[in-house]
Amino acid sequence: MRLTIIVLIAILVIGTTIISLGYITNQKYVQIIEKSDPYEKLQNYKEELEKINQYNQQLLSELEVKITNSDNDHLEQLNQEIEVLKRVINDNKVELEQVVAKLSAMESKP
């Protein structure tokens, strides 16, 4: 009986220590993220938008290949998917241009 209580207390202490260390290290990580300035955040956002745009371009290319190799049954659905992707790509380009403009404005200010 005493051995069981000692083992449970030891497990409780070790678990609490691990959870506390995890929380402390997680807090440091969050603080590092919060210290990044708006320019860096905007730069990261721009990079993510570029990745999304590249991915959408790839999807568009794949859909266009499917159209050329497809029969007429799925042609209408593929055309609709292509139109949606084209709209998303255009919206991303507009947003990307706005982000680039903001970045250049932030860069020019001292």
C-alpha contacts under 8 A as a table, 3 or more apart, distances in Angstrom:
res1	aa1	res2	aa2	distance
1	M	4	T	5.26
1	M	5	I	6.50
2	R	5	I	5.16
2	R	6	I	6.18
3	L	6	I	5.09
3	L	7	V	6.11
4	T	7	V	5.12
4	T	8	L	6.15
5	I	8	L	5.12
5	I	9	I	6.14
6	I	9	I	5.16
6	I	10	A	6.12
7	V	10	A	5.05
7	V	11	I	6.14
8	L	11	I	5.09
8	L	12	L	6.06
9	I	12	L	4.98
9	I	13	V	6.14
10	A	13	V	5.14
10	A	14	I	6.14
11	I	14	I	5.16
11	I	15	G	5.94
12	L	15	G	5.15
12	L	16	T	6.05
13	V	16	T	5.18
13	V	17	T	6.16
14	I	17	T	5.09
14	I	18	I	6.24
15	G	18	I	5.18
15	G	19	I	6.15
16	T	19	I	5.16
16	T	20	S	6.01
17	T	20	S	5.11
17	T	21	L	6.15
18	I	21	L	5.20
18	I	22	G	6.13
19	I	22	G	5.06
19	I	23	Y	6.15
20	S	23	Y	5.10
20	S	24	I	6.15
21	L	24	I	5.08
21	L	25	T	6.14
22	G	25	T	5.31
22	G	26	N	6.02
23	Y	26	N	5.05
23	Y	27	Q	6.18
24	I	27	Q	5.16
24	I	28	K	6.53
25	T	28	K	5.20
25	T	29	Y	6.45
26	N	29	Y	5.12
26	N	30	V	6.33
27	Q	30	V	5.10
27	Q	31	Q	6.19
28	K	31	Q	5.11
28	K	32	I	6.30
29	Y	32	I	5.17
29	Y	33	I	6.45
30	V	33	I	5.16
30	V	34	E	6.26
31	Q	34	E	5.03
31	Q	35	K	6.27
32	I	35	K	5.23
32	I	36	S	7.01
33	I	36	S	5.71
34	E	37	D	7.96
36	S	40	E	6.15
36	S	41	K	6.78
37	D	40	E	5.46
37	D	41	K	6.43
38	P	41	K	5.00
38	P	42	L	6.04
39	Y	42	L	5.11
39	Y	43	Q	6.05
39	Y	103	L	6.71
39	Y	106	M	6.95
40	E	43	Q	4.91
40	E	44	N	6.12
41	K	44	N	5.12
41	K	45	Y	6.12
42	L	45	Y	4.92
42	L	46	K	6.09
42	L	99	V	6.94
42	L	103	L	6.99
43	Q	46	K	5.05
43	Q	47	E	6.33
43	Q	103	L	7.24
44	N	47	E	5.10
44	N	48	E	6.24
45	Y	48	E	5.08
45	Y	49	L	6.14
46	K	49	L	5.06
46	K	50	E	6.21
46	K	96	L	6.34
46	K	99	V	6.36
46	K	100	V	7.32
47	E	50	E	5.06
47	E	51	K	6.32
48	E	51	K	5.06
48	E	52	I	6.22
49	L	52	I	5.05
49	L	53	N	6.03
49	L	92	N	6.84
49	L	96	L	6.55
50	E	53	N	4.99
50	E	54	Q	6.15
50	E	96	L	7.50
51	K	54	Q	5.12
51	K	55	Y	6.20
52	I	55	Y	5.07
52	I	56	N	6.14
53	N	56	N	5.08
53	N	57	Q	6.12
53	N	89	I	6.08
53	N	92	N	6.52
53	N	93	K	7.58
54	Q	57	Q	5.03
54	Q	58	Q	6.22
55	Y	58	Q	5.05
55	Y	59	L	6.30
56	N	59	L	4.98
56	N	60	L	6.10
56	N	85	L	6.68
56	N	88	V	7.91
56	N	89	I	6.53
57	Q	60	L	5.01
57	Q	61	S	6.23
57	Q	89	I	7.32
58	Q	61	S	5.12
58	Q	62	E	6.26
59	L	62	E	5.07
59	L	63	L	6.16
59	L	85	L	7.89
60	L	63	L	5.12
60	L	64	E	6.19
60	L	82	I	6.20
60	L	85	L	6.47
60	L	86	K	7.57
61	S	64	E	5.12
61	S	65	V	6.29
62	E	65	V	5.11
62	E	66	K	6.26
63	L	66	K	4.92
63	L	67	I	6.28
63	L	78	L	6.69
63	L	81	E	7.85
63	L	82	I	6.69
64	E	67	I	5.07
64	E	68	T	6.54
64	E	82	I	7.58
65	V	68	T	5.26
65	V	69	N	6.37
66	K	69	N	5.08
66	K	70	S	5.64
66	K	78	L	7.85
67	I	70	S	5.03
67	I	71	D	7.88
67	I	75	L	6.39
67	I	78	L	6.73
67	I	79	N	7.96
70	S	74	H	7.00
70	S	75	L	6.87
71	D	74	H	6.56
71	D	75	L	6.77
72	N	75	L	5.05
72	N	76	E	7.76
73	D	76	E	7.47
74	H	77	Q	5.48
74	H	78	L	6.25
75	L	78	L	5.17
75	L	79	N	6.15
76	E	79	N	5.09
76	E	80	Q	6.29
77	Q	80	Q	5.11
77	Q	81	E	6.26
78	L	81	E	5.04
78	L	82	I	6.14
79	N	82	I	5.05
79	N	83	E	6.22
80	Q	83	E	5.12
80	Q	84	V	6.29
81	E	84	V	5.15
81	E	85	L	6.17
82	I	85	L	5.07
82	I	86	K	6.08
83	E	86	K	5.07
83	E	87	R	6.28
84	V	87	R	5.17
84	V	88	V	6.25
85	L	88	V	5.02
85	L	89	I	6.03
86	K	89	I	5.07
86	K	90	N	6.11
87	R	90	N	5.12
87	R	91	D	6.11
88	V	91	D	5.07
88	V	92	N	6.08
89	I	92	N	5.04
89	I	93	K	6.14
90	N	93	K	5.02
90	N	94	V	6.27
91	D	94	V	5.17
91	D	95	E	6.21
92	N	95	E	5.04
92	N	96	L	5.88
93	K	96	L	4.92
93	K	97	E	6.09
94	V	97	E	5.14
94	V	98	Q	6.35
95	E	98	Q	5.04
95	E	99	V	6.24
96	L	99	V	5.04
96	L	100	V	6.14
97	E	100	V	5.07
97	E	101	A	6.13
98	Q	101	A	5.04
98	Q	102	K	6.22
99	V	102	K	5.05
99	V	103	L	6.09
100	V	103	L	4.98
100	V	104	S	6.14
101	A	104	S	5.19
101	A	105	A	6.15
102	K	105	A	5.01
102	K	106	M	6.08
103	L	106	M	5.05
103	L	107	E	6.02
104	S	107	E	4.92
104	S	108	S	6.18
105	A	108	S	5.26
105	A	109	K	6.48
106	M	109	K	5.35
107	E	110	P	7.38
